[in-house]
């Protein structure tokens, strides 16, 4: 008899699930497909950034809290994920605009006012 493919993990054999080539597979936090379509991964990165920044806004985080969370949590996670994403410049630019908006909200500065003054 022929047994299905399996890997030995956690002290037992686990069957290997076969998926279509265009199905995103998560490996070390990166979502990729065998067809090299990065749409799902890019969407995940953008959703992660929006979730963290919206949480800061909803919690009414101070400017100091916002700055710390962005510098210590959001940017390292996004930098790691973007490192593996080809042609992610547009995505990085979009995230930059979201981060600036979060700083504006935390500083209680309107779009008309300079954030850096």
C-alpha positions as CSV (number, residue, x, y, z in Angstrom):
1,X,0.0,0.0,0.0
2,X,1.0,3.6,-0.7
3,X,1.0,6.0,2.3
4,X,0.5,9.7,1.8
5,X,3.4,12.1,2.3
6,X,4.1,13.0,5.9
7,X,6.5,14.8,8.2
8,X,7.6,13.8,11.7
9,X,6.9,16.6,14.1
10,X,5.9,16.8,17.8
11,X,6.8,13.1,18.2
12,X,4.3,11.9,15.6
13,X,3.7,11.7,11.9
14,X,1.7,14.5,10.4
15,X,0.2,14.2,6.9
16,X,1.4,16.8,4.4
17,X,-1.5,18.9,3.1
18,X,-1.2,19.6,-0.6
19,X,-2.6,23.0,-1.7
20,X,-3.0,24.7,-5.1
21,X,0.1,26.7,-6.2
22,X,-1.7,30.0,-5.8
23,X,-2.7,29.4,-2.2
24,X,-0.7,31.6,0.3
25,X,1.5,29.6,2.6
26,X,2.8,31.2,5.8
27,X,6.4,30.4,6.6
28,X,8.3,32.4,9.3
29,X,5.7,35.1,9.2
30,X,5.9,35.6,5.4
31,X,3.0,34.7,3.2
32,X,4.0,33.5,-0.2
33,X,2.7,31.4,-3.1
34,X,4.4,29.2,-5.6
35,X,3.1,31.5,-8.3
36,X,5.0,34.4,-6.7
37,X,1.9,36.5,-6.3
38,X,2.6,38.8,-3.3
39,X,-0.9,40.3,-3.2
40,X,-2.0,38.4,-0.1
41,X,1.2,39.1,1.8
42,X,1.0,42.8,1.0
43,X,-2.6,42.9,2.2
44,X,-1.6,41.2,5.4
45,X,1.2,43.8,6.0
46,X,-1.2,46.7,5.4
47,X,-3.9,45.2,7.6
48,X,-1.3,44.7,10.4
49,X,-0.2,48.3,10.2
50,X,-3.8,49.6,10.1
51,X,-4.8,47.4,13.1
52,X,-1.9,48.6,15.3
53,X,-2.3,52.3,14.3
54,X,-6.1,52.2,14.7
55,X,-5.7,50.6,18.1
56,X,-3.4,53.5,19.2
57,X,-6.0,56.0,18.0
58,X,-8.9,54.1,19.7
59,X,-6.9,53.9,23.0
60,X,-6.1,57.6,22.7
61,X,-2.4,56.9,23.1
62,X,-0.2,59.9,23.9
63,X,2.4,61.1,21.5
64,X,5.1,59.3,23.6
65,X,3.1,56.0,23.6
66,X,2.4,56.3,19.9
67,X,6.1,57.0,19.1
68,X,7.3,54.0,21.2
69,X,4.8,51.6,19.7
70,X,5.6,52.6,16.2
71,X,9.4,52.5,16.7
72,X,9.6,49.4,18.8
73,X,6.7,47.2,17.4
74,X,5.3,48.3,14.1
75,X,8.4,49.4,12.2
76,X,10.5,46.3,13.0
77,X,7.7,43.9,12.1
78,X,7.0,45.7,8.8
79,X,10.7,46.0,8.0
80,X,11.1,42.3,8.4
81,X,8.1,41.5,6.2
82,X,9.0,44.1,3.5
83,X,12.5,42.7,3.2
84,X,11.0,39.6,1.5
85,X,8.5,41.4,-0.6
86,X,9.6,42.4,-4.1
87,X,8.6,45.8,-5.3
88,X,7.1,46.9,-2.0
89,X,7.8,50.7,-2.5
90,X,4.2,51.6,-3.0
91,X,3.2,49.6,0.1
92,X,5.9,51.3,2.2
93,X,4.8,54.7,1.0
94,X,1.2,53.9,2.0
95,X,2.3,52.8,5.4
96,X,4.4,55.9,5.9
97,X,1.3,58.0,5.3
98,X,-0.6,56.0,7.9
99,X,2.2,56.4,10.4
100,X,2.3,60.2,9.9
101,X,-1.5,60.3,10.3
102,X,-1.1,58.4,13.6
103,X,1.5,60.9,14.8
104,X,-0.8,63.8,13.9
105,X,-3.7,62.2,15.8
106,X,-1.5,61.6,18.9
107,X,-0.1,65.1,18.8
108,X,-3.6,66.5,18.2
109,X,-2.3,68.4,15.1
110,X,-4.6,69.0,12.1
111,X,-3.6,68.4,8.5
112,X,-3.1,72.1,8.0
113,X,-0.5,72.4,10.8
114,X,3.1,71.2,10.5
115,X,3.9,68.2,12.6
116,X,7.6,69.0,12.8
117,X,7.4,72.7,13.9
